[in-house]
């Protein structure tokens, strides 16, 4: 039997994706003076992780270009790309997360990969929530560790998996889950971690700068900040900037500098982006924007529930509208876009097959009028297609 060539394999797989309503394509999304334009039409954007609306903040933009001496250092930090501004940002982030130290990575994705692939090896068992983000899944695979998946937020199942496991043990979870918008059971996790001697890692990309004392994250919100061994987060979500970071002890930071390939073999984050983040941290920690955000969260949570939509256990600014069918979820998204509402259908492999959702990501910058309009259009769609 003749084996398919690479081009033939690619063509067949793309056709399969289209047949299963899983094909994806890029859209042009433009920002014109604060207005989001898709298909030459101004839209209400529910696809952005810019939870506090800081990506277009004028103060941050002014400070980003204020001392703009170079586009990039064009070098890794260990070779020639380190800079005082990067280290100033790291000091600010370690104060923010109340840890001894922190280390900035080029992206949140590379930070997750860097942490897991560096700390775990073939003699390690990683316990990972089944709803963890793709970056965590990839980091686990890259680590060569024995991976045990526990059912989402199911502490009884986790306890069952923990029994009789020898050697190094790591538990990794998101703080706020990126699709369902619910919160990890960090208090229970930390209790089990103490009992079984587990090293705990929390990827708090979606909880950072939103929850907690002075917006210091989900572990702070649940009063377990000091019980987490490594905090991983993003600068490109609620902070509205770019990059990722790890907050940990000085010794662990030093280990990542020397062993994390995702840190060692990539260019340093540009200093102007560090300036953006430094200004953003100061604004975010005032807490004003979070209050506006959670007013919007309350409106949409209550509105969708009243309409009869299933939004799962969301307790955050991420609200999943459960549709089920990939085809119907895609149809909903296309119709909503025609109505000026930009929302993405989350399908396999992001979620399980047959479990498609429309994920609405809320921002402090959304207006009551926009939320009301979105609810009206979702009501019409839901009734027409018998989802509600």
C-alpha positions, 0 to 999 in steps of 0.5 A: 500500500502506497503511503500518502505524501505529506501534501496529501496527508495535509489535504485529507486532514483539512477536509476532515476538519471541515467535515467535522465543523472543526476547521479554523481560519484567521480573521482580521481584527483592527482597533481604530481609536478604541473601536474594534473592526471586523469585516469592516464593521464595528463590533462588540468584542467578547473575544479579548482577554483584556479584562480591565481594558488596559491594552488601549490605556493612554497612560500606558501607551505614552509610557511605552513610547516615552523612552523608546530607544530600541525595538528589541535587544535581539539577544537572549538574556544570558547572552546580551539581552538582560536589562535593568528595566526587565529586572525592575519589572521582575521585582514589581511582579514578585512584590505583586505575588508576594514571593521572593523572586520572579522571572519574566518569559517571552510569553505565558505559554513559554513560561508554562512549558519552561516550568513543567519541562524543567522541574519534572522528569521521568522520575516525576509524577504530575497530577493535572486537572483534566480542564487544564489549558493546552500549554499545561498539557504540552508542558506535561508531555514535554517533561517526560513525567508520568502524568495522572489526570484527575477529573475536573476539580474532583478532589476525591478522584485526586486523592485516589490517584495520589495513593501509593505514588512514590518519587517526586510529585507535582500538581498543576492547575489553572487558578481560573479555568480558561474555558469554564471560568470556574475557580480551582479548589486551591484550599483542598489542593493545598491541604492534599499537597501538604499531606502527600508532599506535593510541589504545587504549581498554579497557572493563574493567567486568567485570575491574575490582576482580577482576583485577590488582595490588591488584585494579586491573584486567585491563590490570594483570593483563597488565602493560600498564596504562601502555600503555592510553590510556583505561580505562573501568569501572563502579562497579556490578559488583565494587564493588557500588555505582553509576556509571561512570568513565573513567581517563586523563590530565589533558588527556583528562579536561579534554577530556571535561569540555568535549566529552562530551555524556554528561557535560555534559548529565546530572545529577551522580552523587549524593554518597552513592553516591560515599561508597559507592564510596569505602568499597568501594574500600578493602575491594576492594583488600585482596584477601580477597574476590577469593580467595574468588571465585576458589575458587568460580570453580575449583569451577564451572569444573571442575564444568561441564567434568567434566559435559561442558558447553561453557563456551568459553574463560572464564577469569573469574567469568563462565561461559557454558553454551553451549546454542545453541537460544533455546527450549531455553535459555529452557526451561533457565532456567525449570526452574532457577528452579523449582528455586531457581536464578536464571540468565538465558538470553542470546539474540540480539541479546546473542549471535548467533542460534542461540548462546544461553547460560546466563550464570552470574555468580559471587560471593564470597558464593556457598557451596560448598553452593549451587554443588554444588546448581547443578551437580547440577541442571544435570547432571539438565537436561543429561542429560535434554535431551541437551546433555551 
